[in-house]
Amino acid sequence: QVQLVESGGGSVQSGGSLRLACVGSGYTYGSYCAAWFRQAPGKEREGVAVIDSDGSTNYADSVKGRFTISQDNAKNTLYLQMNSLTPEDTATYYCAADVFLDSDQPPCAEMLVATTEEATKYLEVWGQGTLVTVSS
């Protein structure tokens, strides 16, 4: 059974940093697309960052230059390094991974702008979420 378990969320002041981790079991990062999403209270879930099987990365404009997605295949862990945090980054953060390729699988980069329905269709496994709170 494939599972993703996140950690690293918490409370931080504006301008601070956090690093989220997502450990995979029954799954090997680097095989297919993996991603971080977030959902703020009262808002739709949105894509934050994605990393493809070739290591290429893409970011939402709102986090570009501040967040970095990476994966450590030896530790089977996906990371999201978040710097220069602002209150607008307050949300529950979810990691997600593609475990098999669908016949109509879109490019990994498109997961950034996918609807929730599309994201859950093509990224079959999700973590439980970890809360990040940034105070001003």
Summary of the structure (lengths in Angstrom):
residues: 136
radius of gyration: 13.8
end to end distance: 40.6
largest distance: 45.5
contacts: 434
relative contact order: 0.30
helix: 12%
strand: 43%
